[in-house]
Amino acid sequence: MSIQIFQKKLEMIQTNFQQHPKKIYVLQRTQSQLPMSLIQQQPQQQKLEYFQQSKIPHQPVIQNLQYQMNPHINQQKFKYGEQVQQTQLGQQIVYQPQLSNIQRSIVAQKIINYQDDEMIQPKKENAKQTAKYDLNENLQLEIKTLYKMVKLFPTKAQYLPGIVSIKAKDQNITQNHENKRVGVDLICLIDISGSMIGVKIQMVKQSLIVLLQFLGDNDRLQLITFDDDAHRLTPLKRVTKQNKVYFTQIIQQIQANGGNRISEATKMAFYQLKNRKYVNNVTSIFLLSDGVDYTFPEIKEQIKTANEVFTLHTFGFGQDHDAPMMTQICNLKSGSFYFVQDVTLLDEFFADALGGLISVVGEQLDITITSQAPPPYQNIQISKTYGNMWQKKGNQYYITQPQFASGSRKDYVFEIALPKFQGRVQDYQRSIGVLFAELKVQDPFTGSIIKKKANLDLNLFNVDEQINENIYPDIDVYAQYFRVKGTEVIYEASKACEQNKNEDAQKLIDNMLIQIQKNPNVAAQCTGIIQDLSQAKQASARTSYNLFGQKQMCQMVSNNYQQGGVNSMFSTQGIQLQQNQPATYQNIQQQQMMAQVQKSKIPQKFN
């Protein structure tokens, strides 16, 4: 840009300032405080005026600041280990007049070096012994149905519930034994819109500092804030003892101000993942927001370009956030949704999410289920699946998961159709293979691929034949089947509440509870879904639904299908309760970390 054009723009700024002195703030920077790219463009310019239109008049700019911290300028300081300027963040968004007609996201990509992530050596062969977790030995794949022996009827079709299960033995990891666990790359996307001002942003900052306690030398953290734009506060940096001080200083400076556009933050995060030099064992994104946003279609398109392996967990604050959108976002990468009505519980939810990450023992899980029933039973196939993780192509179903933690169990529920059968089952045709399942999973330490296989066999009988063995339902299958059927009912009840049919919603829930509790043995295995249904009934009341019920029910549907996260509980007075008992989907690591955070909140008694 020529100096003449630049001077004209400065004149326009001065005119605007004279006409609207309350809406325009002018800050000055010396040449040493400017990005190198601007210095090169204006070698003769000794100082440059920046301007910003005030977005929130009731939150004035702090007067004692000489200039605003610009993450892009500090990026150079991060790279060369210089001290970061201690100023307030987020009070203003700093614009460059000569680039005002160019999209700021494009400008940021030009200025930011996304390959400045701090070098780390992810654990590989040398950790194979210290990790002491053998996927071949500790991971189990199983496929089974409610009954193994079934009769075929000539006059009616039947539908048989079944599950594909993955189980991993638990592994207890103490905080002082980082060599026994994976290293984590974690990117936190923090909403700093105006509605976060006050207790919300303060609790976010406190919770982030708590998060630092559980991260170590083998982990890397990046902080990105967003309002109308995304602001890259730090690169991906190791969480060493020294860097914890650095991160704490950055966190303490975060301030809320501005609008809310999540897609700007996700775009920056996905771009960072794609361009980082070094890749840790496990990667995840935490998204924190309290607002309503309409950019989910953009995020859905963005994530198609993010070919990295990672999970995405979302944390929704207060009564005003868009819970359906937050669950849609986390479902894009098999994450959990944490409903944070009481912001003092945020650090506990962080502990649960991080506990799941540091106990990951498998990545890139791929399950293929193939129908293989021979003639004349070729029509015995999967007729229904539960949850959005199922994908179908031809006679095969596919399930993919980015990460799998020790002590975890995932049960994917389906129904098999047994169509009308006009012929007779012959003795040599009684035992048939119906489904074949194959699991492929990558060891995050070594990168090696582990394979597991399982078959589903059924024993078939004619309607007029006597089955000599006692037939008992598989309680395990029953429990998982009621989990997804109960989750369906919660979803239907929430839709009824949206139509102001709150009483109908509660009747749906009551009927489901009666079905589960008919069999005491089944009910004993269904404590999680019984609790959720009871909470959903309370949430369906008209007053409760408007205050917290809609978001609570939305969380239950998402987390119960994904089998992760902590489903929030509320008292009859509408107060969010602390999780005192282990949550349904927690492993030992998550339980211990959450308990540690809770214990730190108990006031210490002194004699």
LODOVO-281154 format. One line per 5 residues: number of its first residue (from 1); their letters; for each residue y, z, x of C-alpha. Coordinates in Angstrom, 1 decimal. Each point is the difference from the previous one (the first is absolute). Layout:
NUM	A	Y/Z/X | ...
REM end
This chain:
1	MSIQI	0.0/0.0/0.0 | 3.5/-0.9/1.4 | 2.5/2.7/0.7 | 2.4/-1.6/-2.5 | -2.5/0.4/-2.9
6	FQKKL	-0.7/3.5/1.1 | 3.7/0.9/0.0 | 0.4/-1.4/-3.5 | -2.8/2.2/-1.2 | 1.6/3.0/1.5
11	EMIQT	3.3/-0.9/-1.8 | -1.9/-0.1/-3.3 | -1.5/3.4/0.7 | 3.4/1.5/0.7 | 1.4/-1.5/-3.2
16	NFQQH	-2.9/1.5/-2.0 | 0.6/3.3/1.7 | 3.6/0.0/-1.1 | -0.9/-0.9/-3.6 | -2.9/2.4/-0.3
21	PKKIY	0.4/2.8/2.6 | -2.5/2.3/-1.8 | -2.8/-2.5/0.0 | 0.2/-1.2/3.5 | -0.8/2.0/3.1
26	VLQRT	0.9/-1.4/3.4 | -1.8/1.3/3.1 | 0.5/-0.9/3.6 | -2.5/-0.5/2.8 | 0.7/-0.5/3.6
31	QSQLP	-1.8/-2.9/1.7 | -2.5/2.4/1.5 | -1.1/1.0/-3.4 | -0.7/-3.5/-1.3 | -3.3/-1.9/0.0
36	MSLIQ	-0.4/-2.2/3.1 | -0.2/-3.1/-2.3 | 3.5/0.7/-1.3 | 1.4/0.7/3.5 | -1.3/-3.4/1.1
41	QQPQQ	1.6/-1.8/-3.0 | 3.4/1.7/0.6 | 0.5/0.5/3.7 | 3.7/0.4/-0.3 | -0.1/2.4/-2.9
46	QKLEY	0.4/3.6/0.9 | -0.5/1.5/-3.4 | -1.4/-1.1/-3.3 | 0.9/1.2/-3.5 | -2.9/0.6/-2.5
51	FQQSK	0.5/0.5/-3.7 | -2.0/1.5/-2.8 | 0.7/0.2/-3.8 | -0.6/3.5/-1.2 | -3.0/0.2/-2.3
56	IPHQP	0.1/3.7/-1.0 | 3.6/1.3/-0.3 | -1.0/3.6/-0.4 | -1.8/0.1/3.4 | 2.8/-0.5/2.5
61	VIQNL	-0.5/-1.2/3.6 | -0.2/2.8/2.5 | 3.3/0.1/1.7 | -0.9/1.2/3.5 | -2.2/-3.0/0.8
66	QYQMN	1.3/-2.5/2.5 | -2.4/-2.6/-1.1 | -3.1/-0.4/-2.0 | -3.5/0.0/1.6 | -1.3/-3.5/-0.2
71	PHINQ	-3.8/-0.1/0.4 | 0.3/-3.5/1.5 | 2.3/1.3/2.8 | -2.2/3.0/0.6 | -3.0/-2.3/0.2
76	QKFKY	1.2/-0.8/3.6 | 0.3/3.7/0.7 | -3.5/0.7/-1.3 | -1.3/-2.8/2.3 | 1.5/1.4/3.2
81	GEQVQ	-0.4/3.7/-0.8 | 3.7/0.8/-0.4 | 1.2/2.9/-2.2 | 0.6/-0.9/-3.6 | 3.5/0.5/-1.3
86	QTQLG	-0.1/3.0/-2.4 | 1.9/-1.2/-3.1 | -0.7/-0.2/-3.7 | -2.1/-2.8/-1.4 | 0.3/-1.7/-3.3
91	QQIVY	3.6/0.8/-0.9 | 1.0/-3.6/0.4 | -1.7/-3.3/0.5 | 1.8/-1.8/2.8 | 0.8/-3.6/-0.5
96	QPQLS	1.0/-2.6/2.6 | 2.9/-2.2/-1.4 | -1.0/-3.2/1.8 | -3.5/0.2/-1.4 | 0.9/1.2/-3.5
101	NIQRS	-1.3/-3.2/-1.7 | -3.4/0.3/1.7 | -2.7/2.1/-1.6 | -0.2/3.3/1.7 | -3.8/0.0/0.2
106	IVAQK	0.2/-3.2/2.1 | 2.6/1.6/2.3 | -2.2/3.0/0.4 | -2.9/-2.1/1.1 | 2.1/-1.7/2.6
111	IINYQ	1.3/3.3/1.4 | -3.1/2.1/-0.1 | -2.8/-0.4/2.5 | -3.1/0.7/-2.0 | -2.2/-0.1/3.1
116	DDEMI	1.6/3.2/1.4 | -2.8/2.2/-1.3 | -1.0/2.6/2.6 | -3.1/-0.8/2.0 | -3.1/1.9/-1.0
121	QPKKE	-3.6/-0.5/0.9 | -2.1/0.3/-3.2 | -3.3/1.7/0.5 | -2.8/-2.3/0.8 | -3.2/0.3/2.0
126	NAKQT	1.0/3.2/1.7 | 0.4/1.7/-3.4 | -3.4/-1.0/-1.1 | -1.5/3.2/1.3 | 2.9/2.3/-0.8
131	AKYDL	0.2/-1.2/-3.6 | -3.7/0.7/-0.5 | 0.0/-1.8/-3.3 | -2.7/-2.5/-0.4 | 0.6/-2.3/-2.9
136	NENLQ	-3.5/-1.3/0.0 | -1.3/3.5/-0.4 | 2.7/1.6/-2.1 | 0.9/-2.8/-2.5 | -2.2/-0.6/-3.0
141	LEIKT	0.0/-2.9/-2.5 | -1.8/0.3/-3.3 | -0.3/-1.9/-3.3 | -1.6/1.4/-3.1 | 0.2/0.0/-3.8
146	LYKMV	-0.2/2.7/-2.7 | -3.7/-0.7/-0.5 | -2.5/-1.7/2.3 | -2.5/-0.8/-2.9 | 1.3/-1.9/-3.0
151	KLFPT	-1.4/-1.7/-3.0 | 1.0/-3.6/-0.9 | 0.7/-0.5/-3.7 | -0.4/-3.4/-1.8 | 2.7/0.8/-2.6
156	KAQYL	2.8/1.6/2.0 | 1.7/0.0/3.4 | 0.5/3.2/2.0 | 2.6/1.1/2.5 | -1.1/2.2/2.9
161	PGIVS	2.6/1.9/2.1 | -0.4/-0.1/3.8 | 1.8/0.8/3.2 | 0.4/-1.3/3.6 | 0.5/3.1/2.1
166	IKAKD	1.3/0.5/3.6 | -0.2/3.5/1.5 | 1.1/1.2/3.4 | -1.0/3.4/1.4 | 2.9/2.3/0.5
171	QNITQ	1.5/0.6/3.4 | 2.2/3.0/0.7 | 2.9/-0.8/2.3 | 2.1/2.8/1.4 | 3.7/-0.6/0.8
176	NHENK	-0.7/0.7/3.7 | -2.7/-2.7/0.4 | 1.8/-3.2/-0.4 | -2.5/-1.8/2.2 | -2.5/0.5/-2.9
181	RVGVD	2.0/-2.0/-2.5 | 1.7/-3.4/-0.3 | 3.6/-0.7/1.0 | 2.4/-0.8/-2.9 | 2.9/-2.4/-0.3
186	LICLI	2.1/1.3/-2.9 | 3.1/-1.6/-1.4 | 2.1/2.1/-2.5 | 2.3/-1.9/-2.4 | 2.6/2.5/-1.3
191	DISGS	2.1/-0.6/-3.1 | 3.7/1.0/0.8 | 1.5/-1.2/-3.3 | 2.7/2.1/-1.6 | -2.5/1.6/-2.4
196	MIGVK	-1.7/1.6/3.0 | 3.1/2.0/0.9 | -0.6/3.8/0.0 | -3.3/1.8/-0.1 | -2.2/-3.1/0.0
201	IQMVK	1.2/-1.4/3.3 | 0.0/3.5/1.5 | -3.6/0.6/-1.0 | -0.9/-3.5/1.4 | 1.5/0.9/3.3
206	QSLIV	-1.8/3.4/0.1 | -3.3/-1.6/-0.9 | 0.4/-2.7/2.7 | 0.5/2.8/2.5 | -3.2/1.7/-1.2
211	LLQFL	-1.7/-3.4/0.3 | 0.8/0.0/3.7 | -2.1/3.1/0.5 | -3.1/-1.9/-0.9 | 0.7/-3.0/2.2
216	GDNDR	-0.7/-0.1/3.7 | 0.2/-2.0/3.2 | -2.5/-2.7/-1.3 | 2.0/-0.6/-3.1 | 3.2/-2.0/-0.5
221	LQLIT	2.7/0.4/-2.7 | 2.8/-2.3/-1.2 | 2.8/1.0/-2.4 | 1.6/-2.6/-2.3 | 2.6/1.0/-2.6
226	FDDDA	1.1/-2.3/-2.8 | 2.6/-0.3/-2.7 | 1.2/-3.6/-0.8 | -1.3/-0.9/3.5 | -2.5/1.4/2.5
231	HRLTP	1.1/1.9/3.0 | -2.3/0.3/3.0 | 0.7/3.5/1.4 | -2.7/0.0/2.7 | -2.6/-2.3/1.5
236	LKRVT	-3.7/0.9/-0.1 | 0.1/2.9/2.4 | -2.7/2.4/1.2 | 0.2/3.5/-1.5 | -0.1/1.8/3.3
241	KQNKV	1.5/3.5/0.4 | 3.2/-1.5/1.4 | 0.2/-2.7/-2.7 | -0.5/2.6/-2.8 | 3.5/1.3/1.0
246	YFTQI	1.3/-3.5/-0.1 | -1.5/-0.6/-3.5 | 1.3/3.3/-1.2 | 3.5/-0.9/1.0 | -0.2/-3.4/-1.8
251	IQQIQ	-1.5/1.6/-3.1 | 2.7/2.7/-0.2 | 2.7/-2.7/-0.1 | -1.4/-1.9/-3.0 | 2.4/0.0/-2.9
256	ANGGN	-0.3/-1.6/-3.5 | 2.4/-2.6/-1.3 | -0.1/-3.5/-1.5 | -2.3/-2.0/-2.2 | -3.8/-0.5/-0.1
261	RISEA	-1.9/-3.1/1.1 | -3.5/0.8/1.1 | -0.9/-3.6/0.9 | 2.5/0.1/2.9 | -1.8/2.9/1.5
266	TKMAF	-3.5/-1.4/-0.5 | 1.1/-3.3/1.5 | 1.2/1.8/3.1 | -3.2/2.1/0.2 | -2.3/-3.0/-0.4
271	YQLKN	2.0/-1.9/2.6 | -0.4/2.9/2.4 | -3.7/0.2/-0.5 | -0.4/-3.7/0.6 | 2.1/0.0/3.2
276	RKYVN	-1.0/3.3/1.7 | -1.4/-0.5/3.5 | -2.6/2.8/-0.3 | -2.2/0.8/-2.9 | -1.3/3.6/-0.5
281	NVTSI	-3.4/0.8/-1.5 | 1.4/0.6/-3.5 | 3.2/-1.2/-1.7 | 1.7/1.2/-3.2 | 3.3/-0.2/-1.8
286	FLLSD	1.6/2.9/-2.0 | 2.5/-1.1/-2.6 | 2.3/2.6/-1.5 | 2.3/-0.8/-2.9 | 1.5/1.6/-3.1
291	GVDYT	1.4/-3.1/-1.7 | -0.7/-2.9/-2.2 | -0.4/-3.3/1.8 | -0.7/-3.6/-1.1 | -1.2/-1.5/3.3
296	FPEIK	-3.8/0.5/-0.4 | -0.6/-3.8/-0.4 | 1.8/-0.4/3.4 | -2.2/2.7/1.6 | -3.1/-1.6/-1.4
301	EQIKT	0.9/-3.2/1.7 | 1.0/1.7/3.2 | -3.3/1.8/0.4 | -1.8/-3.3/0.0 | 1.5/-0.7/3.4
306	ANEVF	-0.9/3.5/1.3 | -3.5/-0.7/1.4 | -0.2/3.3/1.8 | -2.5/2.7/-1.1 | 1.9/2.9/-1.6
311	TLHTF	0.3/2.2/-3.1 | 3.2/0.6/-2.0 | 0.6/3.3/-1.6 | 2.9/0.5/-2.5 | 1.9/3.2/-0.8
316	GFGQD	2.1/0.0/-3.2 | 2.6/2.7/-0.5 | 1.3/1.6/-3.2 | 0.3/-1.2/-3.6 | 1.8/-3.3/0.6
321	HDAPM	-2.2/-1.9/2.4 | -2.2/-3.0/-1.1 | -3.5/1.4/0.2 | -1.7/-3.2/-1.2 | 1.7/-2.0/2.7
326	MTQIC	-0.9/2.6/2.7 | -3.6/-0.1/-1.0 | 0.0/-3.8/0.0 | 1.4/0.1/3.6 | -2.6/2.5/1.3
331	NLKSG	-2.8/-2.0/-1.7 | 0.9/-3.0/2.1 | -1.5/1.8/3.0 | -2.4/2.5/-1.5 | 2.4/2.9/0.4
336	SFYFV	0.6/3.1/-2.1 | 3.0/0.8/-2.2 | 1.5/3.5/0.3 | 2.1/1.2/-2.9 | 2.6/2.4/1.3
341	QDVTL	1.7/1.7/-2.9 | 0.5/3.2/2.1 | 1.4/-1.2/3.3 | -1.2/3.2/1.7 | -3.5/-1.4/-0.2
346	LDEFF	0.7/-3.1/1.9 | -1.1/1.4/3.4 | -3.4/0.9/-1.6 | -0.4/-3.6/-1.2 | 0.9/-1.2/3.4
351	ADALG	-2.7/2.2/1.5 | -2.6/-1.5/-2.4 | 1.0/-3.6/0.8 | 0.1/0.6/3.7 | -3.2/1.9/0.0
356	GLISV	-1.7/-3.0/-1.5 | 1.4/-2.2/2.8 | -1.0/2.1/3.0 | -3.5/0.4/-1.3 | -0.6/-3.8/-0.4
361	VGEQL	-3.4/-1.1/1.5 | -0.2/-3.5/-1.4 | 2.3/-2.9/-0.5 | -0.1/-3.4/-1.8 | -2.8/0.9/-2.4
366	DITIT	-1.5/-3.0/-1.7 | -2.6/0.4/-2.7 | -1.8/-3.1/-1.4 | -2.2/0.4/-3.2 | -2.2/-2.9/-0.8
371	SQAPP	-2.0/-0.6/-3.2 | -3.6/-0.8/0.9 | -2.2/0.5/-3.1 | -2.7/-2.7/0.0 | -1.0/-2.1/-3.1
376	PYQNI	-0.5/0.8/-2.8 | 2.5/2.9/0.6 | 2.8/-2.0/1.6 | 2.4/1.0/-2.7 | -0.2/3.7/1.0
381	QISKT	3.3/0.2/1.8 | 3.2/2.1/0.3 | 1.9/-0.3/-3.2 | 3.0/2.4/0.6 | 1.7/1.7/3.0
386	YGNMW	2.5/2.9/0.0 | 3.1/-0.1/2.2 | 2.0/-2.8/1.5 | -1.8/0.1/3.4 | -2.8/-2.3/-1.3
391	QKKGN	0.3/-3.7/0.6 | -2.5/-2.5/-1.3 | -1.1/-3.4/1.3 | -3.0/-1.8/-1.4 | -2.9/2.5/-0.3
396	QYYIT	1.6/2.3/2.6 | 2.4/2.9/-0.2 | 2.2/1.2/2.9 | 1.6/3.3/0.7 | 2.3/0.5/3.0
401	QPQFA	1.6/3.3/1.3 | 2.3/0.3/3.0 | -1.2/3.4/1.1 | -2.7/2.6/-0.6 | 0.2/3.7/1.0
406	SGSRK	-2.7/2.4/1.0 | -1.2/2.2/-2.8 | 1.1/-2.6/-2.5 | -2.0/-1.5/-2.8 | 0.8/-3.2/-1.9
411	DYVFE	-1.9/-1.0/-3.1 | 0.7/-3.4/-1.5 | -1.2/-0.1/-3.6 | -1.4/-3.0/-1.9 | -2.1/-0.8/-3.0
416	IALPK	-3.1/-2.3/0.0 | -0.7/-2.1/-3.1 | -3.7/0.0/-1.1 | 0.0/-3.0/-2.4 | -2.4/-0.5/-2.9
421	FQGRV	-3.4/-0.9/1.4 | -2.4/-1.9/-2.3 | -3.0/-0.2/2.4 | -2.2/2.7/1.3 | 0.2/1.8/3.3
426	QDYQR	-3.1/-0.6/2.0 | -1.4/2.6/2.4 | 0.8/-2.0/3.1 | 3.6/-0.4/-1.3 | 0.8/3.6/-0.7
431	SIGVL	1.8/1.0/3.2 | 2.8/-2.4/0.8 | 2.9/-0.1/2.4 | 3.2/-0.2/-2.1 | 2.8/0.4/2.5
436	FAELK	0.4/-0.1/3.8 | 2.9/1.8/1.7 | 1.2/-0.4/3.5 | 2.7/2.1/1.8 | 1.9/-1.0/3.1
441	VQDPF	2.4/2.5/1.6 | 1.8/0.1/3.3 | 0.0/2.9/2.4 | 3.7/0.8/0.6 | -0.8/1.3/3.5
446	TGSII	-2.2/-2.8/1.4 | 0.7/-2.9/-2.4 | -3.7/-0.5/-0.5 | -1.3/-1.1/-3.4 | -2.5/2.2/-1.8
451	KKKAN	-2.2/-1.5/-2.8 | -1.8/1.8/-2.8 | -2.2/-1.5/-2.7 | -1.4/1.3/-3.4 | -1.9/-1.4/-2.9
456	LDLNL	-0.1/0.8/-3.7 | -3.5/-0.3/-1.5 | -0.8/0.5/-3.7 | -3.4/0.7/-1.6 | -0.2/-2.0/-3.3
461	FNVDE	-2.1/0.7/-3.1 | -0.6/-1.6/-3.4 | 1.4/1.7/-3.0 | -3.4/0.9/-1.3 | -1.3/1.5/3.3
466	QINEN	-0.2/3.7/0.8 | 1.7/1.1/3.2 | -2.3/2.7/1.5 | 2.6/1.6/2.2 | 2.8/2.3/-1.1
471	IYPDI	3.2/-1.9/-0.1 | 3.1/2.0/1.0 | 3.5/-1.4/0.5 | 1.5/0.0/3.5 | 2.6/2.8/-0.3
476	DVYAQ	1.9/-1.5/2.9 | 0.4/-3.3/-1.8 | 0.9/1.8/-3.2 | 2.8/1.9/1.7 | 1.6/-3.1/1.6
481	YFRVK	-0.4/-1.9/-3.2 | 1.9/2.7/-2.0 | 2.6/0.0/2.8 | 1.0/-3.6/-0.7 | -0.5/0.2/-3.7
486	GTEVI	2.2/3.1/-0.1 | 2.5/-1.8/2.1 | 0.0/-2.9/-2.5 | 0.6/2.4/-2.8 | 3.0/1.5/1.9
491	YEASK	1.4/-3.5/0.4 | -0.5/-0.8/-3.7 | 1.6/3.4/-1.0 | 3.1/-0.8/2.1 | 0.4/-3.3/-1.8
496	ACEQN	-0.3/1.8/-3.3 | 2.8/2.4/1.1 | 2.2/-3.0/0.9 | -0.3/-1.0/-3.6 | 0.8/3.6/-1.2
501	KNEDA	-3.6/0.5/-1.1 | -0.3/3.3/1.9 | -2.5/1.5/-2.5 | -2.3/-3.0/0.2 | 0.1/0.3/3.8
506	QKLID	-1.1/3.6/-0.2 | -2.9/-0.9/-2.3 | -1.2/-2.6/2.5 | 0.0/2.6/2.7 | -1.8/2.6/-2.2
511	NMLIQ	-2.8/-2.5/-0.9 | -0.5/-0.7/3.7 | -0.2/3.6/0.9 | -2.7/0.6/-2.8 | -2.1/-2.9/1.4
516	IQKNP	0.1/1.5/3.6 | -0.7/3.5/-1.1 | -3.1/-0.8/-2.2 | -2.2/0.3/3.1 | 0.7/3.2/2.0
521	NVAAQ	-1.6/-1.4/3.1 | 2.2/-3.1/-0.1 | 3.1/2.1/-0.8 | -0.7/2.2/3.1 | 0.4/-3.2/2.1
526	CTGII	3.1/-1.2/-1.8 | 2.4/2.9/0.6 | 2.6/-2.3/1.5 | 0.3/-2.5/-2.9 | -0.2/2.9/-2.5
531	QDLSQ	3.0/1.6/1.7 | 1.9/-3.3/0.0 | -0.8/-0.6/-3.7 | 1.2/3.5/-0.9 | 3.2/-0.5/1.9
536	AKQAS	0.4/-3.5/-1.6 | -0.3/1.5/-3.5 | 2.8/2.5/0.9 | 2.0/-2.9/1.5 | -0.4/-2.0/-3.2
541	ARTSY	2.1/2.4/-2.0 | 3.3/-1.6/-0.9 | 2.2/2.3/2.0 | -2.3/0.1/3.0 | -0.5/-3.7/0.1
546	NLFGQ	3.7/-0.7/0.4 | 0.5/2.7/2.6 | -3.0/-0.5/2.2 | -3.0/-1.2/-1.9 | 0.5/-3.8/0.4
551	KQMCQ	0.1/0.3/3.8 | -2.8/2.5/0.2 | -2.3/-2.2/-2.1 | 1.0/-3.0/2.0 | -1.0/1.9/3.2
556	MVSNN	-3.3/1.0/-1.4 | -0.9/-3.6/-0.9 | 0.9/-1.3/3.4 | -1.5/2.8/2.1 | -3.2/0.3/-2.0
561	YQQGG	-0.8/-3.7/0.5 | 1.0/0.1/3.7 | -1.8/3.4/0.4 | 2.7/1.4/2.1 | 3.1/2.1/0.0
566	VNSMF	0.8/3.2/-1.9 | 0.4/-0.1/-3.8 | 2.9/2.3/-0.9 | -0.5/2.8/-2.4 | 2.6/1.5/-2.3
571	STQGI	0.3/3.2/-1.9 | 0.5/0.2/-3.8 | 3.7/0.6/0.8 | 0.1/-3.4/1.9 | 0.1/1.5/3.5
576	QLQQN	-1.8/-1.8/2.8 | -2.7/2.3/1.4 | -1.1/0.4/3.6 | -3.5/-1.2/0.8 | -1.9/3.2/0.7
581	QPATY	-3.5/-1.4/-0.3 | -1.2/-3.1/2.0 | 0.9/-3.2/-1.8 | -2.7/-2.3/-1.2 | 0.3/-2.6/2.8
586	QNIQQ	0.9/2.2/3.0 | -2.2/0.4/3.0 | 0.0/3.1/2.2 | 2.8/-1.3/2.3 | 2.3/-0.5/-3.0
591	QQMMA	-0.8/3.4/-1.5 | 0.7/1.8/3.3 | 3.3/-1.8/0.7 | 1.2/0.6/-3.6 | -1.0/3.7/0.3
596	QVQKS	1.8/0.3/3.3 | 3.3/-1.4/-1.6 | -0.4/2.4/-3.0 | -0.6/3.0/2.3 | 3.2/-0.8/1.9
601	KIPQK	2.0/0.4/-3.2 | -1.3/3.6/-0.7 | 2.7/2.5/1.1 | -1.1/2.0/2.9 | -0.2/3.8/-0.6
606	FN	1.2/2.3/2.8 | -0.7/3.7/0.2
REM end
